[in-house]
Amino acid sequence: MTEELVKFIRAKSFPCLMAKSLTNKGHLETHTMDKVDAKQIISRLYEFVEKYRKCPERLSSCVFIFPGEDKKCFEQGEKLLWRVLKEMRSIDQSLYAHDPRVSSNPKSGSYSYSVKEEAMFVLLLHPQSPRLARRFKHTTIVFNPHQQFETLRKKNIFFKIRDQIRKMDFALQGSENKMLNDFGTTSEVFQYSGRRYGENAVIEL
């Protein structure tokens, strides 16, 4: 499954430059799951967080692939995403506080998902995703440490990379991603699934 994902990311049309860099010199950790089990997922994610904290300057992502969900439609994949995140949050809240560097309120522009007090930017990949850049052949949930993006901001290269990614995504899709906003403006939770949400949409996690 890892080779399939790397091939997907390295395709010329794939727009995320950070993901491409990750496959070349970062740490891409993948887990192929026989079943959807929040306890197993969060246990492995906790281990990933510890590895990331030992080398935070290295781009890192933790990926969970669910091949048993591939035949289900995108709407079911989206429901799986929210269910897993809610179940994981319930477990995590009993053990750890929310990362204090970000908001714990999904309605806030400063919100980010948190695991073991480490903020995470989450992405759903699905064979039927509305966004072409996310149409991986297997239903997949990706966790990216949020601090990686802040590090790029401090190096003054974040916006250059962001603009290039958006340009490439536009070329691939033929339209801009209406859900994309910079951290601090609107809640990033609306970017997790890849679907476009209305102005009055509310997502509870």
DASUL-V471430 format. One record per residue. N is the residue number from 0. SS is DSSP state (helix for helix, strand for strand, loop for the rest). D_LAST is the distance of its C-alpha to the last C-alpha in Angstrom with 2 decimals. Layout:
N:SS:D_LAST + N:SS:D_LAST
This chain:
0:loop:28.68 + 1:helix:28.71 + 2:helix:31.86 + 3:helix:30.42 + 4:helix:27.44 + 5:helix:29.83 + 6:helix:32.14 + 7:helix:29.39 + 8:helix:28.48 + 9:helix:32.16 + 10:loop:33.12 + 11:loop:34.88 + 12:loop:32.66 + 13:loop:29.35 + 14:loop:28.30 + 15:loop:26.19 + 16:helix:28.86 + 17:helix:26.66 + 18:helix:25.91 + 19:helix:29.65 + 20:helix:30.52 + 21:helix:28.13 + 22:helix:30.05 + 23:helix:33.32 + 24:helix:32.94 + 25:loop:29.43 + 26:strand:27.57 + 27:strand:25.88 + 28:strand:24.62 + 29:strand:24.00 + 30:strand:23.21 + 31:strand:24.18 + 32:loop:22.39 + 33:loop:24.40 + 34:loop:21.44 + 35:loop:17.66 + 36:loop:17.11 + 37:helix:14.02 + 38:helix:16.50 + 39:helix:18.92 + 40:helix:16.62 + 41:helix:15.30 + 42:helix:18.91 + 43:helix:20.27 + 44:helix:17.74 + 45:helix:18.85 + 46:helix:22.38 + 47:helix:21.68 + 48:helix:20.39 + 49:helix:23.66 + 50:helix:25.71 + 51:helix:24.14 + 52:helix:24.86 + 53:helix:28.46 + 54:loop:28.93 + 55:loop:26.40 + 56:loop:28.89 + 57:loop:28.68 + 58:loop:26.23 + 59:strand:23.94 + 60:strand:21.34 + 61:strand:19.98 + 62:strand:19.84 + 63:strand:19.10 + 64:strand:21.20 + 65:strand:21.06 + 66:helix:24.49 + 67:helix:24.25 + 68:helix:21.70 + 69:loop:23.98 + 70:loop:25.65 + 71:loop:22.58 + 72:loop:21.89 + 73:helix:19.38 + 74:helix:17.35 + 75:helix:17.09 + 76:helix:16.22 + 77:helix:13.32 + 78:helix:12.10 + 79:helix:12.77 + 80:helix:10.68 + 81:helix:7.36 + 82:helix:8.76 + 83:helix:9.84 + 84:helix:6.93 + 85:helix:5.23 + 86:helix:8.90 + 87:helix:9.66 + 88:helix:7.41 + 89:helix:9.11 + 90:helix:12.31 + 91:helix:12.11 + 92:helix:11.56 + 93:loop:14.69 + 94:loop:16.65 + 95:loop:15.76 + 96:loop:14.78 + 97:loop:12.51 + 98:loop:14.91 + 99:loop:16.97 + 100:loop:17.96 + 101:loop:14.74 + 102:strand:12.48 + 103:loop:9.37 + 104:loop:8.64 + 105:loop:6.87 + 106:loop:9.98 + 107:loop:12.36 + 108:loop:14.72 + 109:loop:14.66 + 110:strand:11.02 + 111:loop:10.73 + 112:strand:8.77 + 113:strand:10.81 + 114:strand:12.82 + 115:loop:15.84 + 116:loop:15.73 + 117:strand:16.11 + 118:strand:14.11 + 119:strand:13.56 + 120:strand:13.82 + 121:strand:12.65 + 122:strand:14.82 + 123:strand:15.37 + 124:strand:19.09 + 125:loop:20.56 + 126:loop:24.18 + 127:loop:23.51 + 128:loop:21.17 + 129:loop:22.09 + 130:loop:22.67 + 131:helix:25.81 + 132:helix:24.90 + 133:helix:22.08 + 134:loop:24.31 + 135:loop:24.78 + 136:loop:26.49 + 137:loop:23.87 + 138:strand:20.18 + 139:strand:18.74 + 140:strand:15.67 + 141:strand:16.75 + 142:strand:15.63 + 143:strand:17.68 + 144:strand:18.11 + 145:loop:17.48 + 146:helix:20.66 + 147:helix:22.76 + 148:helix:22.31 + 149:helix:23.23 + 150:helix:26.28 + 151:helix:27.39 + 152:helix:27.15 + 153:helix:29.41 + 154:loop:31.80 + 155:loop:31.92 + 156:loop:31.30 + 157:helix:27.65 + 158:helix:28.57 + 159:helix:31.45 + 160:helix:29.33 + 161:helix:26.57 + 162:helix:29.28 + 163:helix:30.94 + 164:helix:27.81 + 165:helix:27.17 + 166:helix:30.86 + 167:helix:30.83 + 168:helix:27.73 + 169:helix:29.53 + 170:helix:32.63 + 171:helix:30.88 + 172:helix:28.89 + 173:loop:31.44 + 174:loop:28.91 + 175:loop:26.46 + 176:loop:22.71 + 177:loop:21.65 + 178:loop:18.08 + 179:loop:19.51 + 180:loop:19.52 + 181:loop:20.40 + 182:loop:18.05 + 183:loop:18.34 + 184:loop:18.90 + 185:loop:15.80 + 186:loop:12.20 + 187:helix:12.46 + 188:helix:9.19 + 189:helix:11.71 + 190:helix:13.93 + 191:loop:12.03 + 192:loop:13.24 + 193:loop:16.62 + 194:loop:16.72 + 195:loop:17.84 + 196:loop:15.86 + 197:loop:17.75 + 198:loop:18.03 + 199:loop:16.28 + 200:loop:13.22 + 201:loop:9.87 + 202:loop:6.52 + 203:loop:3.78 + 204:loop:0.00
